[in-house]
Amino acid sequence: MKEYTLISSNNDLIEYRRHLEKNNIEIVAMDFEGEFNLHVYGEKLCLIQIFDGAEYFVIDPFKISKDELAKTLENRRVMKIFYDATSDSKLVYKQFGIKMQAVYDLKFMVDILDFEGKGLDSVISRLLNITINKKKKYQQYNWTKRPVDADAMQYALSDVEHLFKIKDLLFELVQKADKTEELIFSMIKKSVDYDKKSIPGIMKSMDFRKLKSAEKSLLRKIFDIREVIAKELNVPPNLVMPKKYLFQASKNIKSIENMDFNRRIPLDVRQKFLSLLRDL
């Protein structure tokens, strides 16, 4: 059982940064847990897990101001070891306008070493011969819940537990393979482009690409209406209208009359949604 310090107020976070400075801690392992339209509407940062090589900390961003989060995540004096930080970086930028600084993303080394399994669990298993248990159980966990279940918190902490060791072992392999320069070029070339417009995953899918131009246009309109309804109810958009119905409607708008609604969608909202779609 990993002991950790919970940081759940602005003052706690200020004290944590003082702790880093006082103890000359210049590098930490970090990871996020988030909500991605699975249990409620939208994408939200839910937890920040930190390991400094000796102690574990968990930041509850629900109780921290944007300014204090920014001072922590944009701090260039503290290097932050992540594994595959791209989506995490985009999440905090989209939600808070924060551009994380001093990020050491270990995924770059795994990519240039061309590991067969590139997920963190596969890398940990390959390099440390350690198996992470209960992975699937917590992939569907509702990280917006408070308090976070004790087992879920331990799982979240396991994502930062091994990052220091992984960093050293990966860098040794990069050096042995004479790929240090390639690593540097890769990190520069693939740095996060915060200004790049985000495209919903459904509109990058093969099913979307197969649609005719008019069908794509209709799907975008239906998608936007679904977003409005989902936001009003604070539910995942797929709960309002599953993807299969979205594609059916883009090909034949009359198919909405036969759509089955989830029980969580109130009758008046169903009628409003259908009315908006009929007007398209």
N, C-alpha and C positions, 0 to 999 in steps of 0.2 A: 504494500500500500504506500503510494507516494504522498508524502506530506507536502502541502503547498500553502502559500499565502494568498488569500483572496483580496483583490484590489477592487473595491466597489464604491469609491467616491473620488472626487477630484483631489481631496487632501491625501488619500491613500496613494494616488498615482504620483503626486508631487513628492511624497516621501519615498516612493520607489525610485524615482529618478535621482533623488539625493543619495539613496543607498548605492546606486550604480556609481555615482561620482565619488562618494566617500571611499568605496572599496576598489576604485580604479578598474571597474568592469567595463571592458571595451568591446566585448562580443557576447552575444546571447543567441540561443536557439529559439525560434519563434514559429508559431503556427496559428491559424484561425479556424474556428468553426462558424459556419454561417447557415442561414436559411435561404433557400433558392426556390421559392414558389412551390414548396412541397407541402407545407402545413398552413401557411398564411400567405397573403399577397406580398409579392416583391422579394427583393434580395436584401438581406440584412446581416451585418456583422454581429455575431452572438457571443463569441468568446475569443480572447487572445491568450494563448498558452505560451509561457516563457520558461526556459531553463538556462541558467547561467553556468552550468557545469557543477554546481553544488546545491542550489536551491531552485524550487519550482514556484512560479507565480501564475495566477490566473486573473486577467483583467475582465471585468464585466462591463462591456461598453454601453450597456443600457443605462448605466448610472454615472457615466462619465461625459463631460462636455466635449464638444468637437475640438475646442481649442487645446484642451489637455491631451486628447488623443493625438492631435497633430504634433504637439511638442514632443511626444514620445516616439511616434512613428517617423517623423521627419528629422529626428536627431541624427546628424551625421557622425557624431562622436562615438556612437554605439553601433557596431556591425551586427546585422540581424541575419542569422543563418536560417534560410527557408528551404523547403523542398517543393519545387514547382510553384513559384511565387506569383506567376502572371495573373491568375484569376483572383488571388488575394489582393494584389496591388490594384487591380481594376475595381474590385468590390469597394475598397475604402475610398477610392477616388470618386466612384459613382455616387456613393452614399454621403461622403463628407467633403469631397474635394481635396482629400489628402493625397499627396504624392510621396509615397514611402521612399526614404533615402537609406543609403548604406546597406543595401540588400545583397546578401551572398546566396545566390540560388544554386543549390547543389545539382539541380536537374540538368544544368548545362553540361556538367562533367559526365553525367550518365549518358546524355545524348551523344557527345563526341566519342565516348568509349563504346557506344553502340551496344549497350546491354540488351539482352533479349527481353527481359522484363523490366520496364522502366517505372513502374509504380513504386512508391516508397516502401511498401511491405515487401515487394520482390527484391529491392535493393538491400534492405535490412537482412532478409533471409540469405541472400547471396554472400554478403560481406561479413555478417555477424552470426549466421546460422541461428537466427532467432525468428520464431513465428509469432506474428501478432494475432491474437485470438479475438473473436467476437466482432470482426470487421464489418460483416454484412449487417449485423444487428444495429450498429450505430450509424450506418450510412443513411438509414431512414429515421434517425432520432430527431426529435423536435427540440432543437437547441434554443428555441425561444422560451422554453419552459423555465420557470423558476420556482423552487430551487432545482438546479441540475442534479439528476440522479448521481449518487456517489460512484457507481460503476461507469457511468458515462463520462464523468470527470476524469477517472483514471484512464479510460480509453483515450480521451483527448490529450492527456499529458504524455501518453506513450508516443504520440507523434513528434514530440520534441526531445524525448529521452535519449535517442541515439544519434542525433544530428551532429554533435561534435565528433564522435568516433567516425561516422560516415564521411564527414568532411575530410578528415585526415587520410583515411584509406583511399577515398576517391582521388584525392590530389596526388597521392603516391602513384596510383595507377596511371594518371594523366602524365606525370613526369616520366615514368618508365616507358610509356608509349610515345614519348617525345611529342606530346600534343598541347604543351603549355601555350604556345602562340595561338594555336587553333582555338583554345578555350577563351583566350582574351578577345580574339576577333568575334567569336560567337556571342559572348556576353555583351559586346558593344553593338553588334548588328541586330541582336534580338531583344534589346532593351525595350521596356514597356512603352508603347505609343499611346499616351493618355488622350491625345487629340483625335485618335481614330474613332470614327463613329461605330457604336456598337450595333450589331445586327442580330435580331432575335434568332435563336437556334433553329426554329421551325422554318425560317426563311433561308437557311443555309442547307437545308435537307435535300436529299435527292428527290423526294416526293414533290417539293416545291419547285425544283428545277424542271420537273417534267410537265408542270402546268403551262397552259397557254397564257399569253400576255394578259388577256382580259380576266382570266381566272386568277392570276397572280394579283392583279389590281383589286379584285373583289375580295380575295383572301385577306389582303392588308386592311381593307375597310372593316371586315368582320373581326379581324384580330384586334383592331383599335377599339371597337365597341366592346368586345369581350374584356379588354384591359380595364375599361372604365367601370364596368359592372363588377369585376373581380376586386378592384380597388375599393369600391363603395362597400362591398361586403367583407373585405379583408379575408378573402379566400384565394387559393391558387386559381389562376385563369383556367386551367384544365378541368377544374371542378365545375366551372360555369358552362364550358363547352369543350368536351374532349377533342383531341386532335383529329380523330377520325371524322367527327361531325364537321369540324372546321374545313377539312378538305372536301368532304361531300358537298357542303354548302357552296364552296368556291366553284364547284362544277355545275351545281344545280341548286339555286337558292331556295327552291320550293321544298327541298329535302328537310328544311328546318322544321316543317310541320310535323314530322315524324320523329323528332329528336327526343330522346329520353333525358330528363333532367335529374340531377342528383337531388336527394331529399333535403340536403342542406340549403338549396336555393328556394327561397320563399316564392309563393305563387305570384304575388304582385311583381316581383323582380323578373320572374320567368316571362310574364306577359309584357313587361317593359322591354326586355331583351328581344323577344320575338317581334314586337312592334318596330323596334329600331332596325332590325334586320329586314323586315318586309319593305321598309322604305328605301332600301338600297337599290 
